[in-house]
Amino acid sequence: MRHLFPGLLLLALALAACETGGGGTDRDTLDGADIDAFVGDSVEPGDTISSDTVSDDTSPGDTRPDGDATGECLLQTPPEFDDHTVLGFDTEACLLDYGGDGGTPLQLKFVLYDFEGEAAPRVHFFHPGFYDLHDEWSWFRLLNGVTIPGWPVAPVSGRSFPTIASIYGALQGQATLPLDLRFIADGNRLYSPKFYASCGFAPGTSDKRFFGVGSLLHYPANADRAYPGAFWAFELEYTDNPTAGEVERFFAFLTARLPSEVANQLMWLTRSPAQETLARSIIAAGGPYADRIRSYDDLVVDGEVVGYNPGVAAGYPHVFDGAFTSTDADPDDIVVLARVPDDIPPVAALISAVPQTPLAHVNLLAKARGTPNAYVGGILEWQQLGSWDYYRQPVAVKVTEDDVVWRELACHTEQVDGHSVRVCPEWDTYRSLRATPVRTITQLDLSSAPYVVDVTDGGLADMAANVPLIGGKCAGMLAFQDFPGMETPGNPLALSVRAYHEHLAPLRPTLEALLASATFASDSRVRFLVLEGEEEFRDAHGGDVPSLSWVTGFIAAHQGDLFGAILAQGGIKRMIRDLDVDPTTLTTLTAALTERFAWLAPTQGLRFRSSATAEDVPGFNGAGLYDSNTGFLRPELQADADDRKRSVAWALKKTWSSYWGFPAFEERRVAKVDHLSGNMAVLVHPRFDDPYEDANGVMTLHLSRWFTPTQRRLVVNVQHGALSVTNPGGTLALPEIDEVLIDPDGGVIIHRVQASTEVPAGEDVLSDAELTTLGTQVAALADAWLDRPDAAIPAQERAGAL
């Protein structure tokens, strides 16, 4: 059997989170007949620069028909270093071929440098799939020892990295990072502030624009679109507020590097309200490119409807025809957006006035939350929305694949104690039906509870009773013990919630005061700031000038009070990490881990995985909200100096603090989980080091007893070796995808859906025999999972599918 432990573990621990049919009234669940009845009758609703004057003193580099060639195209690549970019294209056909089959529109990110210099800057068009973000290009070059001419940042010598993923792998967990790099977003984003400051649009900086960044786009013709013709365009970052002169320079520099048939039709596609204001002034002034400006409104097909996530909701329409930030909306809002942002908080429904891509982050969030989501062309022209927004009128909205139906909920005025009071009975009824009861997590007397629990001793029958002590993930490990044929991580051990509970005790009065604060409860910006800290807030709102101005004023106004005291210590998460673990407790935990993993080499890493009691509970699964981290029993022996900080205490506190991260807090808040009733345990097992991985993968099982015979379908995504199946590091590698159908009598049918690009043609990552074993084992585990005893779930509410 191949080593696929992470995939098996993920499957078993996710089973409870995926159950359907029962478990009480969920926030996004209503009976289908009641939904249609509820919606009922509906309502439809500077100086100019010419490209002729641009000099060409930068070498176009090699033009070679090798790995950078597409058919007969010879692509101009940088001569000094293969940074996975192209400097120019000979023909439009070559440009289209290079862009690949990424869908509509074709998109190529670009960066040009020495933007304000006298000579023409070199323009680098990114290879599709290698870079996700613009600053990655800068630190990929610098960390490989290659300069960026004219930029006063020295490269790092002596290191070599083939991919962005390899850089993440080398730097994650290090206390000191090279260059100006820092990890943000809980360690998921490696970020260069200096790069974006040098782009000339970072708030709070006076840096000149050395870099120009954006994307080159191609839209094919569409006769139904507001602008029907095919066109090429460039767009800038949403937060970039250029001058008219800078827009002209972008035109000049880009057209000088593009084929004439592209350069002659190149347009500027505006993204933000600030850019659209500038565009109107350029058009009014009759500038040299006044006829070559488009906005996303030009991409709209008036009246077109695309339902990305069907569903029904009710709430208050809230129209955002300008900028939007993640702290602007509330859970009862039906947000109507002029532009698609990168993030959105929990809302009742989402309607955008411009198209979304299937993998847009807000689209994925809507699917994960069960939020109705659609694009409606011309929705902002519908004046009824403005009236509903102004009068705070509740409405119902139903999203299908090709339609959005609205209905105003009935309201009237009543006299109460001599005052006119607006009453909306249907809205009140809806809210009562959707109301989520406050979920208080089961509590234990932890004064004599064990600090460690052996999760190899027990079974499914013991799982539910252990969740309050060791959390959902640790308790889920017990499920494997009833199936001794299934391979699991070596000798896993649970560190119970007792250590976390005791560690948090000195901070509990602060947390109680914070949760009781009306200011904290009413403003998501305050919650983000106080939980994550000022630095994370500024990083997350880097392009949001109003929010940055607000945070400066908020901090100044709260010196010396509760908020000021927390912010002075870096926020709640930082306070948890900075507090020392009780020495006696740490000695107990370290001794238990040392004994448990004595069979490992001293330099072997251990994975500390979050296992909250506020996850995998009825009505709230909490999947993906908390962190996992790597620590070492002997950090002082690590070869990498930066690994020497990753002690047991460091890994514990980093994992514990993630319970109080803003995204996790917001999801619990919407689900009405009592935050202080939850605790954090930790599951510890050996880390799987890359050189020893035969394969890695993720499996999803679909099981339904609502059909006769019972349906069981396993989908396996698996990749050879250590190349991540979920995040292949910017490469174009494709995983093997297999479908396994398991009959009630144990028969197995295997469908090979997609072959891995990382093995020779005709070979499989997993053999038929291995897939058969996985399918039968996991199906048996799933059946037992549905049948497990759990006194917390009445028999009539037990799930019939997962």
N, C-alpha and C positions, 0 to 999 in steps of 0.2 A: 504493500500500500504506500502511495506517495505521501509525503508530509504535507497535508492540507489542513493542519490544525486550526489556523485562524479562521478559515472558512466554516469549518464545522462548528467552531465555538460561536461564531457570529450567528449561524443559523439557529442553534439551540437557544441562544440568549434572546433572539428576536421573535421566537415563536409566540410568546404571550402578547407581544406588541402587535402582532399581525392578526390576531383572532378577530372574527367577525360574527355577528349574530348573537346578541346578548350582551350582558355586562352593564346593563343600565342605559340611560339616555345619554348619548354622546352629543357634544356641542354641535356637530354638523350632521346629525341624523334626524330625519323626520319621515314618517310613513309616506310612501309615494302618493297615495290617493289624497292624503291630507295636504300635501304640497300643492297639487294642482288646485284643490279647492281654496287653499289659502291665497294663491296668486289671483285666481278669479278673473274678472274683467281687467284687461291690461291697457296700458298706454304705450304706443309705439313712438316709439320715438325716432490827406497826406501827400507825399511825393510819390510819383509813379515810377515803377521799374518795369521795363520791358524785358521779355526773355531774350530779345536780341542783344541786350547789353550784358548778359551774364557771361562771365569768363569761364573757361574750362581748364583750371589749373590743377584739378585733382585727377589723378590717374584712374581710369575706369577699371584697372586691374585685368586679371586674366579673362579671356573669352574662350572657354574650353568646353568641348562636348563631352564632359564626364558626368559626375554625380549631379552637377548643377544644370545640366542641359535637359531640355524638354523637347523630344523629337529632333527637328533640325535647328532648334533655337540655340544660339550661343549666348549665354547669360553673362553679364559683366559682374564679376565678383571681386571683392577686396583682395588686392595682391599680397598684403602683409599678413593676413590671418583669416582663416575660414570662420567668420562669425555668423554664418548661416543667414547672410543677407545678400541681396543683389543690388547693384548700383544703377542699373538701367536696363531697358529692354529695346530690342530692335524693332519689333512689330507688335501690334495689338494682339495678334494671335498668340505670340509668345507670352505676352502678359496674361492672357486668359488661361493659357495652359499652366503657367506657373501658379496661378491662383487656385487651381485644382477644382475639386467638386465639393466645395464647402457649402454649397447651397446658395440661395439668393438672399442678399446680394453677395457677390464676390467681395472679399475684404482682405486687404494687405495692410498691416500696420507699417508705419515708417517713422524714422527719426532722421533729422538732418542737423548738422552741428556747425557752429560758428555762424549762427543765424544773422547776427548783426555785423559780421565782418564785411570787409570790402570785396573779397573774392567770393565766388559762388561756393556755397557749402556742398559737401558731399551728402547725398541722400541715400540712406540704407533702407531698402524694402525688405521686411522680415520674411523669412521662409515660413510658409503656413505650417502651424503646428509646433514650431520650435519655441517661440516665445508667446507668453500670455499677456505680459505687461511690458510697457516701454522701458522701464528702468532695468529690466532684466538684461537687456542688450548691453547697457553700460557696465554693469558689474560682471557680466560674463566675460567681456573683453578684459577688464581690469584685473580680475582674479586669474586670468590666464596670462598675465604679464604683458598685455598689449595696451598701449596708450590710446587716448582719444585726443588727437592733435588739437591744441589750443585750449583744452580744458585743464585747469590747474589741479588735477588729481592724479597722484602717482600710482601706477599699477602695482600689484602685488607680485613679487618674484618668487620663483621656486615652486609654484603650484600649477597643476594642469587639470582641467575639468572638461569632460566631453559634453555634458548636458547641464541644463538648469537643475534637473533632479539631483545630479551628483553634487552640486553645490549645496542644495538644501540638506542632503544627507550628511555632508561634511560639517556644516555649520550649526545645525539644530542642536540645542542643548549647551552650546558653548557660552561661557560667561562673557568673553570678549570677542567681538566680531571685527573683521578687517574693514578697512575703508570707513565709511560712515554708516554701515549697514546696521539695521535693527530688525528684530522680529516683532510684528504687530499681529493683531487678530488672533491672540492666544497661540502665537507661534506658527500660524499657518501661512504667513505672508512675510517674505524677506523684502525689505523696503529701503530705498535710498532717498532720504530727505534732500540731500544735496542735488541729486539729479533733477527732482521736480522743482526745487528752488531755481535751478538753472534753466528751467523751461519758461520762466518769467511769469508764471501765473499762480505760484504757491502763495496763499494768504500770509500776511505778516512778514514777507521778505521784500527786499529791494533789489534782489539779483536781476541782472539784465537777462534777456532771453538768449542763452547760448544754444539751447536745443530747440528745435521745432518738432513737435510730435503730433501724430494723427493717424488716419487710416485712409487708404485709397479704396474706393468702392465702385462697383459696376452693377447697374440695374438694367436688366433686359427690358424691352418694350412691353407695355401693358396698356391696351387701349382703354381699359376701364379706370385707369389711375388718373388723378388730377393732372399730373404731367405724364402723358402717355408714352413719350419716346424713350428709347434706350439712352442711357447717359453714363458718363464717368464723373465721379466727384471725389473730393477729399473732404473729410470731416476732422475737426479738432476735438480735443477733450471737452467734456461737458463743462468743466470748470474753467476753461480757457476763455478769457475775455480780451481778445486781440484788438489792436487799433486797425483802422482802415489801411494804414501803411503796411502793417504786418501781414494782413490778408493779401495785399498785393505782392509782398515778398514770397509768401507761400505759393501763390500762383506762378510767379516767375521761376522759382527754384524747382518746382515740381514739373512744370511744362518743359523745362530744359532737359529733364532726365527721362521723359516719357516719349513714346513714339508719336509722330506728328498727328496720326489719326486719333490718338487719345488726347494729346495736348490741346488740339484745336477745339475740343468739345468739353474740356475739363471744367467742372463747376465746383462751387463751394456749397456744401450741404450743412446748414446751420443746425445746431442741436439744442441750445439753451435759450431762454428768454433774452439774456444779455446779448448773445450772438445775433438773435433775430432783430433786436433793436439796432445794432450796428449795421446789419444788412439793409434795413429800411433806410438808414441815413446814407449809405453808399448808393443805393438805387436812386434816392431823391437827388443826390448830388451829381448823378450821371457819371460816376467813376469809370475807369477803364474796364472793369469787370462787372459793371452793374447789371449786365444781361446774363451773367453766368453765376447766379446765386439761386439756390433752391433750399427749401426747408422740408422737414419731415411731413408737413401738411401736403406737399406735392406727391407724396407716396400713397396718400390715402385714396381708397376707392370709396366715394361717398355712398353711404348706406351699406357698405360691406360689413358683414358680421362674421367673426371667427370666435367660436367658443373654445377656449383652451382647456378649461376645467368646468364642465357643466355642474349645475347645482342651483339651489334656492337659498336666498337669505333675505333678511329684512334689516333695515337700518336707516341712518340719516345720510342722504346724498351729500357729499362734500367734494366740491369741484376745485381742482388745482390746475389753473390754466397757466401757472408759472412754475417756479422752482418747487421742489418737494424734497424733504429730508425724512429720514427714518423715524423721527420723533414728532412728526406733524399730525398723525392720525390716531384715532382711538378704535378699539375693537367693535364699536357700534357704527362705525362709518362705512358707507359704501363709497369708496374713493373713485373719483373720475379724474384721470390724469391726462394732461396734454402731452406729456413725454414719459417715457418708461424709465424709471430710476433703476439704480443698481440693487436697492434693498427696500423692504417695506415691512412695517410692523404688522402684527395680527390685526386684520380688518374683517368686516362682514363680507365684503365683495370688492372686486377690483375690475374697473372698466377703463381701458386705455383708448385714447383718440387716435393713436397711431399703431401700426402693427407691432407685435412682439415676435421674437424668434422662439421656436419650441424649447430651446434650452436657455432662454433668458432666466436670470436668477429669480426674478419675481414670479415667473411662471412656475418654476420648480417649487418655490416656497408655497405658492397657492395650492399646488397639487398635494404637497406634504401636509398642509393644514386643512385641506378640504374646503378651500375658499373658492367660491364661484369667480371665474376670471374670463374676460372676453375683450376683444378689440371691436369697436364699433366706429366705422368711418363716419365722420361728421357729427359725432355725439356732442361736441362742444357748441354746435350751432343750435342745439335744442334748448330753447329758452326755459322750458319747464324745469330743467335741472337747476338753473339758477334760482328759480322761485322756491323750489323745495329746499335748496341749501339755505337760502336767506331766512325762510320761516321755520327752519328746523323741522321739516315735515317728514315723518317716517314713511317709508315706502317698502314694498316687496319687489324683489327682482329675481327673475328666473333665467338662467343661462343654459342654453342648449348648444349643440355643435354649430348651428347656423342661425341662431336667433337669440335676442335678449328681450324679455318681456317685463314691463314695469307695471305696478299697480299702487296707487296712492292708498294708504291705510286710513280708515275713517277716523276723524277727530271732530270734537265739538267742544263748546264752551259751557261750563257749569258754574253756578254761583256757590261758593263755599265761604261761609262766614263773611258774606258781603263782598267777596272778591271774585273776580272772574278767573277761572282756572281752566286751562286747556286740557282736555282728557282725550286720550287715544286708546279706546278699548282693545282694538285689534293688536296694536303694538304691545300693549300690556300683556295680552294673551300670548303673543309670540314670545315675548321675553320670559314669561313664566314657563312656557314649554321648553325653551332653550336654556333656562337657568341651570347653571352648574352648581351643585351643592359644594359647600366648602369641604375639601378633602383633607381630613386630618390623618396623617400617617400613623399607623399603629406604633405605640411607644412601649418600650421595655424599661424595667429597672436595670440600669447599666452599672450600678455600683459594684456588683459582684460578677458582671458578665465577663466572659473570656475575651482576651485581646486577639486571639487567633482561633480559627476554626478550620478543621480538616475537611475540605469539600470533596474528598475522595471517600468519605465515610458516610453513607446514606443513599438516598435515591429520590425519585420523583415524589414519593409519599411524604418526604421530609421537607420538600422545597418551600411550600407556602409558609410553614411555621418559622423558617429560617430567614425570610426576607427582612423582618424588622431588625434582625441582628447583623446580617451580612449583606443586605441589599439584593436587588434583583439579579445582577450579573453573577455574583458569587453563588447565590442560591440556584441559579440556572445550571451551574456546573454539576450539581447533584443529579441532574437528569441523566447525565452520561453514565452514571454508576450502575444503572439498570441495564446497560448495554455494553458489557465488557469487551465486545469485539470492536468497538469504535475507539480509534486513537484520539487522544486528547493531549493538550500541553502537559509536559512532564511534571508530575507532582504538584499541582497548583495548590495554593494556600490562600485562605481568606483572612484579611486583617479586619476585625469587626469594627462596628461603628463606635465602639467605646472610646478609642483613641481620638477620633475626630470630635466626638461630643465633649470630651474633656479639654481638648485643645481650644475649642470654641468658647468654653465657659467664660474666660475673662472678657470676651467680646460680646457676650450675649446682651448685657445691658445696652450697649451701643446699638446692636441690631434691633432690639425691641423698641428703642426710642426712634430709630430710623423707620421701622415699619409702621409706627404709630403717627408719623409725620404726615400731615395733609399735603405739604409741599412735595414730599417724596412720592406720595401716592398719586398725585394729580398730574405730574409732569414727567414724561419719559426721558426728557433730556437730563433732568435731575437724577433719575435712576441710573442712567448710563454713566454719568459723570461720577457719582458717588460710589458705584460698584466697581467700575473699571479704572477710575483715576483720571486726572487731568491729561496726562500724556496720551493715553489711549483715546480719550475723547477728541483731542486735537488731531490725532492721526486719522481717526475714523471720519472726522468732519473737515478734512483738509481743504476741500473745495467749497465749503459752505460758510461764506462770510458772515451771514446773520448768526449762525450758531456759534462761530468763533467769537463774535462780538458779545453774544449772550454769555458765554462761559467766562469771559474776562470780567464782565459786570457781576455775574453771580458770585464768583470767588471773592471779589472785592467787597461785596455786600454781606458776606457770611464769615468774615474773619472773627474767630473766637467763639463761634457757636458750634452746634453739633456738626453741621456740614463742613465748616471750616476745619474742625479738628480731624475729621475723617480725611479730607482732601490733603491736609498737611502731612498725613502719613501715607499718601499715595492711593487712597481708595480702599474699599473693604477687602478686595482680593489681595492687595499688597499687604494689608495689615495681617491677614491670615498667614501669608508666606513669611513675613518678618518675625512672627511670634515663634519663639523657640519651642520645640516639642519637649514635653516633660522628660528629663533625663532618665528617670526610672522606666517610664513607658517606652522610650526609645531603646533602652537596653533590652527590655523584654521582647520587643518586636524584632530587633536585630538578631538577638539570640535565636528566636524561632525561625527566622529566615535563613540564618547561617546553618542551623541544623537541617532544615528542610532541603536546602540546596547545596549541601556539602559535596554532592557528587559532581558539581560543576567546577570548571576552572575558576580561579579567583578573579579573572578579568571578564568573566561572562556577565553580560547585562541581564537585568531582570525587568520585566514589564509590569508596571504598577497601573492597573486598569480601574477606572472609576466604577463603583457599584453602589449607586445611591438607593436609599429606601424610597425615595420619591421618583421612582421609575418602575415601569412594568406593574403599575397598580391599575385596578379597574377604572377605565375611562381616561387614563393618562399613561402613555408609555414612556415619554421622556427620552426617546431614542436620539442619540447623537448630540446631546446637550452638554456633556461633561468631557473632561480631558483624560487622557492616559499618558503616562510618561515613563521614561527609562531611567533606572537608577542602578547603582552598583554597591555590592556589599563591601568591596575594597576599592573605593574610588581612587585612593592614593596610588594604586598600582596601574592605573590606566595609562596607556602610551600617549594618548592625546591629552594635552594639558587641560583643555577645556572640559574634558569628561570628568576631571577630578573634583568638580563641584557637585556632581550628580550623585550625591549620597542617598541613603535610605530616607533621611529626614527631608532632603530637598525634593525627592520624588513624591513623598507623601504629601507635603504641604502644597506642592504645585497641583496635585490631583485634588486634594481637599478644597482648595480655593476655587476650583472651577464650578463648584456648586453655586457660588455667588456671582458667576458671570452674568452679564446683562441678558444675552439671549436665553439662557436657562431660566433666569428669574422671570422674564417676560412670559415665557411659555407656561411656567407654573402659575403665574399671576392670572393669566387668561383661564387656566383650568381650575383656578381657585384652590390651589394646593397651599396648605398652611406651611410657609417656608421653614419656620423654626421647628416644625414637627418632623421634618426630614433630616436624615443623617447620611454620611458618606462612609461606606466601607471601601476596601480596596482588594481586588483580586490580583495576586502576584504569581507569575509563572515565568519561565525562562524566555528571554528574547530570542527571536528567530533570526540569526545573523545571515546576511545575504549569501555568503559563499556556500552555505550548507542547504539552501533551499532548492529542492528538486522542482517545485512548482508552487504557485500561490493562486488562490482563487476565492470566489464568492459564490455561494449557492442560494437559490431561492426555491422553496417548496410550496406548491399550491395543492391543498387538500380540501375536498368538499364531500361531506356526507349528505348533502342535499340532493345528490343524484344517486341513482342505482344503476350500476354498481358505483361504489365510492371512487371518486377521481383523485389520482395522485400524479402530480407532474413536477419534476425537478429540473430546473434550469441551472446549468453550471457554466460560469465564466472563469476560465483558468488560463494562466500564462506560464510558459516555461521559465524556470529559474526564479530570480528575485526581481525581475522587472515587474513593477506593480501592475496588477490587472486593473486597478481602479484609477491609477494616476501614472501613466507610463512616461512621465518626465518630459513632456513636450515632444516625444517621438511619435512616429506614425505607426508604431507597432499595434497590431490587432490581436486580441486574445482568441483562444479557442472557445467556441460557444457550443454546448451540447444540450440537448433536450432528452430527458429520460422519463418515459411513461411507465408506471408500475401498475400492473394488473392486480386485482384482489387476490388472485391465486399465486402471486409472486412472480409472474412472468414480466419481463422487461423488454421494452422497445426503445432503441436508441436512435435519435436523429442527430446527425452531425450538421449543425447549422452553419458554423464558420470555422475555418482552420486558423491556427496561430501562424503569424508571419515570422515567428522566432524559431521555428523548427523546419527541417527540410521538407520539401513538398512530398505529400503522401504519408507523412508521419503525424502521429497524434500525441498531444501532451498527456492525456489520460487514455488508457486502453479501454476496450469494451468491458473487460473484466473488472477494471477499477471503477468504471461508471456503474456497472451492475451492483457492485458491492456498496458504493455510496448510495445509490437509489434505494436499495432494499433496507439498508441500515437507517437512513434518514426517514424513510416512510414509516418504519416501525416506531422510531422515536416520536414522530409527529402524532401517530395514532395514540400512543401512550400519553402524550402531552394533553391531548383533548380529553382523555379519560382520567386524568390525574385527580386525586381528591383535593378539593379546595372548599373549605367551609365558607369562605368569603363570597363565593358565587353560588346563588341558589340554583337548583337543578334546572328550573325553567328558563334560566338565563344563560345556561352553559352554551358555549359556541358549538356550531355544527360545521364550521369551516375555519381554516387558517391559511 
